[in-house]
Amino acid sequence: MRGMSFGRKAIEDSAPALPPVAAAVSERLLRSGNDRDRIRALFLSRVDPSTAAQLDKPRLGAEIERLVDAIATEEKIKVNEREQRELASELLADMVGLGPLEPLIEDEQVTDILVNGPNSIYVERKGKLERTAIRFRDNQHVVNVAQRIASSVGRRVDESSPMVDARLADGSRVNIVVPPLALDGVSISIRKFAKRALTFEAMLKQGNVSLPLARTLEIAAASRLNILISGGTGSGKTTLLNAMSRVIDHDERIVTIEDAAELQLQQPHVVRLETRPANLEGKGEISQRDLLRNALRMRPDRIVIGEVRGAEAIDMLQAMNTGHDGSMSTIHSNSPRDALMRLENMVLMGAVNLPSRAVRAQIVGAINLVVQVERMRDGIRRVQRVTEIIGLEGEVITTQDLFEYRYEGEGRDGLLKGRYEMAKGLPHFTPRAAYHGLDAALLEALSMEAAR
């Protein structure tokens, strides 16, 4: 043990006594008779957490392996080399990571991790949920991981504050609900942050879009249309928004507004703003509406809102109507028509005295395109419909569908088959595309679909 950064001597000389809960857990593990649990308990009793926290992850992992080996030798506990490595990995994940969830975080095929108490952990792979064999040791183990996640972003989660939104160091979005609100134990929902932002080329290979549709969306974004991306939870709204944002010129100033930062804009001039929840006294909250109002004073060329969900909708429409063309947002909805209705209701939340027709006129003046995305039963996320806002006739917002996905059956591989139907005639935004020198490219994209 000589030369280790932490060990028996460091603990005996400087480490404080274990907290009552940790001491009780260690004592219980020692009495349990399980060899791995005994090593774990002895390890916890010897390690000085403050000293361990000063080491980087690779060095800490190496020191943990040495101490586990030393404990097994001293106590004459029969564990083989593979079991020692596994236990050392578990201890490292418990100390600086997310415990048993660490392998799922590293798995690039996993897009969502859903914890329903210590013994029920699900993941989403390729658009479908599956239960894993991974388990936490007990309820307290889940609580410890949840508290570590919350404290990493300066928040807390306990009975007095039983719900929290947070994010991991890699940007993954996390929601935590603890008892008494979560009846079956701590609930942790992790939407993983994609290490590589999907491009339209990648989405085309995955079957998310057709080539003409992808080209049309790129042209719409480059033509500075105001675009609303609509869909359900986990349908790929943010992924599509990231893909569309890649065509924004690098000389434009973009301000993003999100509840939890997950956009991956590639431009050099991006100002990222994130909301702040109220503290325990109910003070200090900074909402999306506050950030949006402030963003208008920051000289943005475009404003990108991660998701519009409340009274900030009126400010978003006003921003889009006052020179911030090319702005984008997402919204939870089942169809483009539902998205417009939801947007209208949100506006009325922030501007109660506005008549419905005035609200709809604002929407027509602000939104050019609604893109509907859906995660279908084969697990593939597809653009279902691209709807253009035409105008207002009486009390009704008039629209036309530029593209609509038509289901045609199922292949032997279980994947759905279909095609995109295209509207006859030119899109309403063709003059805007012509202004930006993209009308020829638009006509070429539409002719590709017509030739299919």
C-alpha positions as CSV (number, residue, x, y, z in Angstrom):
1,M,0.0,0.0,0.0
2,R,3.1,2.2,0.2
3,G,3.0,5.0,-2.4
4,M,-0.7,5.1,-2.8
5,S,-2.5,8.4,-2.9
6,F,-5.0,7.2,-0.4
7,G,-5.1,4.2,1.9
8,R,-5.2,3.1,5.5
9,K,-2.6,5.6,6.8
10,A,-4.2,8.6,5.1
11,I,-7.6,7.6,6.5
12,E,-6.3,7.0,10.0
13,D,-4.3,10.3,10.1
14,S,-6.7,12.7,8.4
15,A,-10.0,11.3,7.3
16,P,-13.1,12.2,9.4
17,A,-15.3,9.5,10.8
18,L,-17.8,8.1,8.4
19,P,-21.3,9.7,8.6
20,P,-23.8,7.7,10.6
21,V,-25.6,6.4,7.5
22,A,-22.4,5.4,5.7
23,A,-21.1,3.8,8.9
24,A,-24.3,1.8,9.3
25,V,-24.1,0.6,5.7
26,S,-20.5,-0.4,6.1
27,E,-21.3,-2.4,9.3
28,R,-24.2,-4.1,7.6
29,L,-22.1,-5.0,4.6
30,L,-19.4,-6.4,6.8
31,R,-21.9,-8.6,8.6
32,S,-23.5,-9.8,5.3
33,G,-20.8,-12.4,4.6
34,N,-20.8,-11.5,0.8
35,D,-17.1,-11.2,-0.2
36,R,-17.7,-8.3,-2.6
37,D,-19.7,-6.4,0.0
38,R,-17.0,-7.0,2.6
39,I,-14.3,-5.5,0.3
40,R,-16.6,-2.6,-0.5
41,A,-17.3,-1.9,3.1
42,L,-13.6,-2.1,4.1
43,F,-12.7,0.1,1.1
44,L,-15.2,2.8,2.1
45,S,-13.9,2.8,5.7
46,R,-10.3,3.4,4.4
47,V,-10.7,6.0,1.7
48,D,-10.5,9.7,2.3
49,P,-13.1,11.2,-0.1
50,S,-11.4,14.6,-0.1
51,T,-8.1,13.1,-1.1
52,A,-9.7,10.9,-3.8
53,A,-11.6,13.8,-5.3
54,Q,-8.3,15.5,-6.1
55,L,-7.2,12.7,-8.5
56,D,-8.2,12.5,-12.1
57,K,-10.4,9.6,-13.2
58,P,-7.7,7.4,-14.7
59,R,-5.4,7.8,-11.7
60,L,-8.3,7.3,-9.2
61,G,-9.3,4.1,-11.0
62,A,-5.7,2.8,-10.8
63,E,-5.5,3.6,-7.1
64,I,-8.9,1.9,-6.4
65,E,-7.7,-1.3,-8.1
66,R,-4.6,-1.3,-6.0
67,L,-6.5,-0.8,-2.7
68,V,-9.1,-3.5,-3.6
69,D,-6.3,-5.9,-4.3
70,A,-4.6,-5.0,-1.0
71,I,-7.8,-5.4,1.0
72,A,-8.5,-8.8,-0.6
73,T,-4.9,-10.0,0.2
74,E,-4.9,-8.7,3.8
75,E,-8.3,-10.1,4.7
76,K,-7.7,-13.4,2.8
77,I,-10.9,-12.9,0.7
78,K,-11.0,-15.1,-2.3
79,V,-11.8,-13.1,-5.4
80,N,-10.2,-13.5,-8.7
81,E,-8.6,-10.8,-10.9
82,R,-11.7,-10.3,-13.0
83,E,-14.0,-9.9,-10.0
84,Q,-11.5,-7.4,-8.5
85,R,-11.5,-5.3,-11.7
86,E,-15.3,-5.4,-11.9
87,L,-15.5,-4.3,-8.2
88,A,-13.0,-1.5,-8.8
89,S,-15.0,-0.3,-11.8
90,E,-18.2,-0.2,-9.7
91,L,-16.5,1.7,-6.9
92,L,-15.0,4.2,-9.4
93,A,-18.5,4.7,-10.9
94,D,-20.0,5.2,-7.4
95,M,-17.4,7.7,-6.4
96,V,-17.2,10.0,-9.5
97,G,-19.9,8.7,-11.9
98,L,-23.4,7.4,-12.0
99,G,-22.9,4.0,-10.4
100,P,-24.4,1.2,-12.4
101,L,-25.6,3.6,-15.1
102,E,-22.1,4.4,-16.3
103,P,-22.0,1.6,-18.9
104,L,-25.3,2.8,-20.3
105,I,-23.9,6.4,-20.5
106,E,-20.9,5.0,-22.5
107,D,-23.1,2.9,-24.8
108,E,-23.6,5.0,-28.0
109,Q,-26.7,3.0,-29.0
110,V,-28.6,4.0,-25.9
111,T,-30.5,7.3,-26.3
112,D,-32.6,7.3,-23.1
113,I,-32.1,5.8,-19.7
114,L,-35.1,5.4,-17.4
115,V,-34.7,4.4,-13.8
116,N,-37.9,3.4,-11.9
117,G,-36.5,2.6,-8.5
118,P,-33.4,0.4,-7.7
119,N,-34.6,-2.7,-9.6
120,S,-36.2,-1.4,-12.7
121,I,-34.0,0.2,-15.3
122,Y,-35.0,0.6,-19.0
123,V,-33.2,2.0,-22.0
124,E,-34.1,3.1,-25.5
125,R,-32.1,1.6,-28.3
126,K,-33.0,2.2,-31.9
127,G,-36.3,3.8,-30.9
128,K,-37.5,1.0,-28.8
129,L,-37.6,0.5,-25.0
130,E,-36.1,-2.6,-23.4
131,R,-35.5,-3.6,-19.8
132,T,-31.9,-4.1,-18.6
133,A,-30.4,-6.5,-16.1
134,I,-28.7,-3.6,-14.3
135,R,-29.7,-3.0,-10.7
136,F,-28.8,-0.6,-7.9
137,R,-27.8,-2.1,-4.6
138,D,-30.8,-0.5,-2.8
139,N,-32.9,2.6,-2.6
140,Q,-30.2,4.6,-0.9
141,H,-27.8,3.8,-3.7
142,V,-30.3,5.4,-6.2
143,V,-30.7,8.4,-3.9
144,N,-27.0,9.0,-3.7
145,V,-26.7,9.0,-7.5
146,A,-29.7,11.4,-7.8
147,Q,-28.2,13.8,-5.2
148,R,-24.8,13.7,-6.9
149,I,-26.4,14.7,-10.3
150,A,-28.4,17.5,-8.7
151,S,-25.5,18.9,-6.7
152,S,-23.3,19.0,-9.8
153,V,-25.5,21.8,-11.2
154,G,-25.9,23.5,-7.8
155,R,-29.4,22.1,-7.1
156,R,-30.8,19.8,-4.5
157,V,-33.3,17.0,-4.5
158,D,-35.0,15.7,-1.3
159,E,-38.4,15.6,0.3
160,S,-38.5,19.4,0.4
161,S,-37.6,19.7,-3.3
162,P,-38.7,16.4,-4.8
163,M,-38.4,17.3,-8.5
164,V,-35.4,18.7,-10.3
165,D,-34.2,19.2,-13.9
166,A,-30.4,19.0,-14.4
167,R,-27.8,18.0,-16.9
168,L,-24.7,15.8,-16.9
169,A,-21.2,17.0,-17.7
170,D,-21.6,15.9,-21.3
171,G,-24.8,17.9,-21.7
172,S,-27.3,15.0,-21.3
173,R,-30.7,16.1,-19.9
174,V,-31.8,14.7,-16.6
175,N,-35.1,14.8,-14.7
176,I,-35.3,13.4,-11.2
177,V,-38.4,12.7,-9.0
178,V,-38.0,11.4,-5.5
179,P,-40.5,10.1,-2.9
180,P,-43.0,11.0,-1.7
181,L,-44.0,12.0,-5.3
182,A,-42.4,8.9,-6.8
183,L,-44.2,6.1,-5.2
184,D,-42.0,3.2,-6.2
185,G,-38.6,4.8,-5.5
186,V,-36.5,7.4,-7.1
187,S,-37.3,8.1,-10.8
188,I,-34.4,9.2,-13.0
189,S,-34.9,10.0,-16.7
190,I,-31.8,10.7,-18.8
191,R,-32.0,12.0,-22.4
192,K,-28.5,11.4,-23.6
193,F,-26.6,14.1,-25.3
194,A,-25.5,13.0,-28.8
195,K,-21.7,13.2,-29.1
196,R,-22.1,14.0,-32.8
197,A,-24.9,16.2,-34.2
198,L,-26.8,14.4,-36.9
199,T,-26.7,16.0,-40.4
200,F,-29.3,15.6,-43.1
201,E,-27.0,13.2,-44.8
202,A,-27.1,10.9,-41.7
203,M,-30.8,11.3,-41.4
204,L,-31.3,10.3,-45.0
205,K,-29.3,7.1,-44.4
206,Q,-31.5,6.3,-41.4
207,G,-34.7,6.8,-43.3
208,N,-35.8,9.9,-41.3
209,V,-36.3,12.0,-44.4
210,S,-36.2,11.8,-48.2
211,L,-33.6,13.6,-50.3
212,P,-36.1,16.2,-51.8
213,L,-37.6,16.8,-48.3
214,A,-34.1,17.3,-46.8
215,R,-33.1,19.7,-49.5
216,T,-36.3,21.7,-49.1
217,L,-35.8,22.0,-45.4
218,E,-32.2,23.2,-45.9
219,I,-33.4,25.8,-48.4
220,A,-36.2,26.9,-46.0
221,A,-33.6,27.5,-43.2
222,A,-31.2,29.2,-45.5
223,S,-34.0,31.4,-46.8
224,R,-34.6,32.6,-43.2
225,L,-38.0,31.2,-42.8
226,N,-39.4,31.1,-39.2
227,I,-39.8,27.4,-38.5
228,L,-41.7,25.5,-35.8
229,I,-40.8,21.8,-35.3
230,S,-43.7,19.8,-33.8
231,G,-43.8,16.3,-32.3
232,G,-44.2,14.2,-29.3
233,T,-41.6,13.4,-26.6
234,G,-38.6,11.7,-28.0
235,S,-39.7,12.1,-31.6
236,G,-36.5,13.8,-32.7
237,K,-37.5,17.5,-32.6
238,T,-34.2,18.8,-31.2
239,T,-32.2,16.5,-33.6
240,L,-34.0,18.0,-36.6
241,L,-33.5,21.5,-35.3
242,N,-29.8,20.9,-34.9
243,A,-29.6,19.5,-38.5
244,M,-31.5,22.5,-39.9
245,S,-29.3,25.0,-38.0
246,R,-26.2,23.8,-39.8
247,V,-27.1,25.9,-42.9
248,I,-27.1,29.2,-40.9
249,D,-24.3,31.5,-42.1
250,H,-21.3,31.7,-39.8
251,D,-21.4,35.5,-39.8
252,E,-24.9,35.6,-38.1
253,R,-25.3,36.2,-34.4
254,I,-27.6,33.5,-32.8
255,V,-29.1,33.5,-29.4
256,T,-30.4,30.2,-28.0
257,I,-32.8,29.9,-25.1
258,E,-33.4,26.6,-23.4
259,D,-34.6,25.1,-20.1
260,A,-31.7,22.6,-20.3
261,A,-29.0,23.3,-22.8
262,E,-28.9,20.5,-25.5
263,L,-28.7,22.4,-28.8
264,Q,-25.4,21.7,-30.8
265,L,-25.1,24.7,-33.0
266,Q,-21.9,24.7,-35.0
267,Q,-21.6,28.5,-35.7
268,P,-18.9,30.5,-34.0
269,H,-21.2,33.4,-32.9
270,V,-23.7,31.7,-30.6
271,V,-24.9,33.0,-27.2
272,R,-26.4,30.3,-25.1
273,L,-28.9,31.2,-22.4
274,E,-30.5,28.8,-19.9
275,T,-33.3,29.3,-17.5
276,R,-32.9,29.1,-13.7
277,P,-35.5,27.6,-11.3
278,A,-36.6,29.3,-8.1
279,N,-34.6,28.6,-4.9
280,L,-36.1,27.0,-1.8
281,E,-37.6,30.4,-0.8
282,G,-39.4,30.6,-4.2
283,K,-37.1,33.4,-5.4
284,G,-34.6,33.9,-8.2
285,E,-36.4,32.2,-11.0
286,I,-35.4,33.3,-14.5
287,S,-38.0,32.0,-17.1
288,Q,-37.8,31.5,-20.8
289,R,-39.9,34.6,-21.2
290,D,-37.4,36.7,-19.1
291,L,-34.5,35.4,-21.3
292,L,-36.4,36.0,-24.5
293,R,-37.2,39.6,-23.6
294,N,-33.5,40.1,-22.7
295,A,-32.4,38.4,-25.9
296,L,-34.1,41.1,-28.0
297,R,-31.6,43.6,-26.5
298,M,-28.6,41.5,-27.5
299,R,-28.8,42.3,-31.2
300,P,-29.5,38.7,-32.4
301,D,-29.8,37.9,-36.1
302,R,-31.7,34.7,-35.2
303,I,-33.3,33.4,-32.0
304,V,-33.5,29.7,-31.4
305,I,-35.8,28.5,-28.6
306,G,-35.3,24.9,-27.5
307,E,-39.0,24.5,-26.8
308,V,-41.9,26.9,-26.5
309,R,-44.2,25.8,-23.8
310,G,-45.9,28.8,-22.1
311,A,-46.5,32.5,-22.0
312,E,-43.2,33.2,-23.8
313,A,-45.0,32.3,-27.0
314,I,-46.3,35.9,-27.4
315,D,-42.7,37.3,-27.1
316,M,-41.4,34.7,-29.6
317,L,-44.1,35.7,-32.2
318,Q,-43.4,39.4,-31.7
319,A,-39.6,38.8,-32.1
320,M,-40.3,36.8,-35.3
321,N,-42.5,39.6,-36.5
322,T,-40.0,42.4,-35.8
323,G,-36.9,41.5,-37.9
324,H,-35.6,38.3,-36.5
325,D,-36.3,36.2,-39.5
326,G,-34.9,32.6,-39.5
327,S,-35.8,31.9,-35.9
328,M,-36.7,28.4,-34.9
329,S,-38.3,26.6,-32.0
330,T,-39.9,23.2,-31.1
331,I,-43.3,22.5,-29.6
332,H,-45.0,19.4,-28.2
333,S,-47.9,18.5,-30.5
334,N,-49.5,15.7,-32.6
335,S,-50.0,17.6,-35.9
336,P,-49.2,20.9,-37.5
337,R,-52.8,22.1,-36.9
338,D,-52.6,21.1,-33.2
339,A,-49.3,22.9,-33.0
340,L,-50.9,26.2,-34.2
341,M,-53.8,25.7,-31.7
342,R,-51.4,25.1,-28.9
343,L,-49.4,28.1,-29.8
344,E,-52.5,30.2,-29.8
345,N,-53.4,29.0,-26.3
346,M,-49.9,29.8,-25.1
347,V,-50.1,33.3,-26.5
348,L,-53.4,33.8,-24.6
349,M,-51.7,32.7,-21.4
350,G,-49.4,35.7,-21.7
351,A,-51.8,38.2,-23.3
352,V,-55.2,37.5,-21.9
353,N,-57.0,40.4,-23.5
354,L,-56.0,39.7,-27.1
355,P,-58.9,38.5,-29.3
356,S,-58.4,35.2,-31.1
357,R,-58.3,36.7,-34.5
358,A,-55.5,39.0,-33.5
359,V,-53.5,36.1,-32.1
360,R,-54.0,34.1,-35.3
361,A,-52.9,37.1,-37.3
362,Q,-49.7,37.2,-35.2
363,I,-49.1,33.5,-35.8
364,V,-49.6,33.9,-39.6
365,G,-47.3,36.9,-39.7
366,A,-44.6,35.1,-37.7
367,I,-44.5,31.3,-38.6
368,N,-43.7,30.2,-42.1
369,L,-43.3,26.5,-41.8
370,V,-44.4,23.7,-39.3
371,V,-42.5,20.5,-39.5
372,Q,-44.1,17.4,-37.9
373,V,-41.9,14.6,-36.7
374,E,-42.9,11.3,-35.2
375,R,-41.3,8.2,-33.7
376,M,-43.1,5.4,-35.5
377,R,-43.8,1.8,-34.3
378,D,-40.6,0.5,-36.0
379,G,-38.6,2.8,-33.9
380,I,-37.6,5.1,-36.8
381,R,-38.2,8.8,-36.3
382,R,-39.5,10.3,-39.5
383,V,-40.6,13.7,-40.7
384,Q,-44.4,13.1,-41.1
385,R,-45.5,16.4,-42.7
386,V,-44.1,19.7,-43.8
387,T,-46.9,22.3,-43.6
388,E,-46.7,25.9,-44.9
389,I,-48.6,28.7,-43.4
390,I,-50.4,30.6,-46.2
391,G,-52.6,33.2,-44.5
392,L,-55.8,34.0,-42.6
393,E,-59.3,33.6,-44.1
394,G,-61.8,35.0,-41.7
395,E,-61.0,33.2,-38.4
396,V,-59.2,30.3,-40.0
397,I,-55.4,29.9,-40.6
398,T,-55.0,28.5,-44.1
399,T,-52.1,26.1,-44.7
400,Q,-50.9,23.7,-47.4
401,D,-48.9,20.5,-46.9
402,L,-45.7,20.6,-48.9
403,F,-44.8,17.0,-48.0
404,E,-46.8,14.2,-46.3
405,Y,-45.5,10.7,-45.4
406,R,-47.8,7.9,-46.7
407,Y,-47.6,4.5,-45.0
408,E,-47.5,1.7,-47.5
409,G,-46.8,-1.5,-45.5
410,E,-44.1,-3.3,-43.6
411,G,-41.0,-5.1,-44.9
412,R,-39.7,-8.4,-43.8
413,D,-37.1,-6.7,-41.6
414,G,-39.9,-5.1,-39.6
415,L,-39.3,-1.6,-40.9
416,L,-42.2,0.4,-42.3
417,K,-42.4,1.3,-45.9
418,G,-43.8,4.5,-47.3
419,R,-43.3,7.5,-49.5
420,Y,-43.7,11.2,-49.4
421,E,-46.5,12.9,-51.3
422,M,-45.8,16.4,-52.5
423,A,-48.2,19.3,-53.0
424,K,-48.9,20.4,-56.5
425,G,-47.6,23.8,-57.4
426,L,-44.9,25.9,-55.9
427,P,-44.4,26.6,-52.2
428,H,-45.7,29.9,-50.9
429,F,-42.2,30.8,-49.8
430,T,-40.7,30.6,-53.4
431,P,-40.3,34.4,-53.6
432,R,-38.4,34.4,-50.3
433,A,-36.1,31.6,-51.7
434,A,-35.6,33.7,-54.9
435,Y,-34.6,36.7,-52.8
436,H,-31.8,34.6,-51.3
437,G,-30.8,33.2,-54.7
438,L,-32.2,29.7,-53.8
439,D,-35.2,29.5,-56.1
440,A,-33.4,27.3,-58.7
441,A,-32.3,24.9,-55.9
442,L,-35.8,24.8,-54.6
443,L,-37.3,23.9,-58.0
444,E,-34.6,21.2,-58.4
445,A,-35.5,19.7,-55.0
446,L,-39.2,19.6,-55.8
447,S,-38.5,18.1,-59.3
448,M,-36.6,15.3,-57.6
449,E,-39.6,14.3,-55.6
450,A,-41.9,14.6,-58.7
451,A,-39.6,12.3,-60.6
452,R,-39.7,9.6,-57.9
